Amino acid sequence: EEKAMRKINYYRMLLGGISLLGLANVVQAQCVMPPTCAQLGYTKTASECSGHTFLKCPFDMSVGYCDLANSGPTVSCADGGYSDIKISGLDCTPKSYSGLTCYDCQTAKTCADGGYSSTQISGQNCTKKSYAGLTCYECKEKSCSELGYNLRSPKGQGWTCTACPSDPGYYSCKENSCPSLSYKMNCLLVDQQPQYYTLVGYSGDECCARAK
């Protein structure tokens, strides 16, 4: 019986020692500062990880971790309405989108888009203009005077006269040529010597006559 009691006390002391050791470990654990979410790599919000697997921090459920490089859908230039290459025949401007080098490609500009001509127009006054990186021309019709339409009325029957296209109140006249085998001379002489000359037409302000 005494032996039995000694055995029981031995186990009691052993259990007590074990309990005291466990308590000491608990006290020691309470003195150690736990790592923060950031130290554990939980630095992103749910919105930042949208479309990716989101692992929440056990100490703060508002932050977590996701692998943006290798998980979920990848971002492309097309997501922003851009092209990832320059498209031939289009006017492409480099754009930065989500860390990517993209291109905003639009139909190439022409001089006509700015109301200009790509070449100088014959018979018009043209001034060189720069538009969208192009060399263009702003062309305006010449005035009647610049085009040689300086007369306010047509001349007589020895002239061929045309009206100015932009203002028919101005005329330009060109002297007619005499018919073949005739020559120009003063109309008064032709009238005075009808026995020698035959009137065959008019050239400018003079007559075209042929010898009889």
RADA-V808727 format. One record per run of one state. SS is the DSSP state (H for helix, E for strand, L for the rest). FROM is the first residue (numbers start at 1). LEN is the number of residues. If there is no record, write none. Layout:
# RADA-V808727
ss=SS from=FROM len=LEN
ss=SS from=FROM len=LEN
This chain:
# RADA-V808727
ss=L from=1 len=1
ss=H from=2 len=29
ss=L from=31 len=13
ss=E from=44 len=1
ss=L from=45 len=10
ss=E from=55 len=2
ss=L from=57 len=7
ss=E from=64 len=2
ss=L from=66 len=11
ss=H from=77 len=4
ss=L from=81 len=2
ss=E from=83 len=1
ss=L from=84 len=6
ss=E from=90 len=8
ss=L from=98 len=2
ss=E from=100 len=8
ss=L from=108 len=3
ss=H from=111 len=4
ss=L from=115 len=2
ss=E from=117 len=1
ss=L from=118 len=6
ss=E from=124 len=8
ss=L from=132 len=2
ss=E from=134 len=8
ss=L from=142 len=9
ss=E from=151 len=1
ss=L from=152 len=7
ss=E from=159 len=5
ss=L from=164 len=7
ss=E from=171 len=5
ss=L from=176 len=7
ss=E from=183 len=3
ss=L from=186 len=1
ss=H from=187 len=6
ss=L from=193 len=4
ss=E from=197 len=7
ss=L from=204 len=2
ss=E from=206 len=6
ss=L from=212 len=1
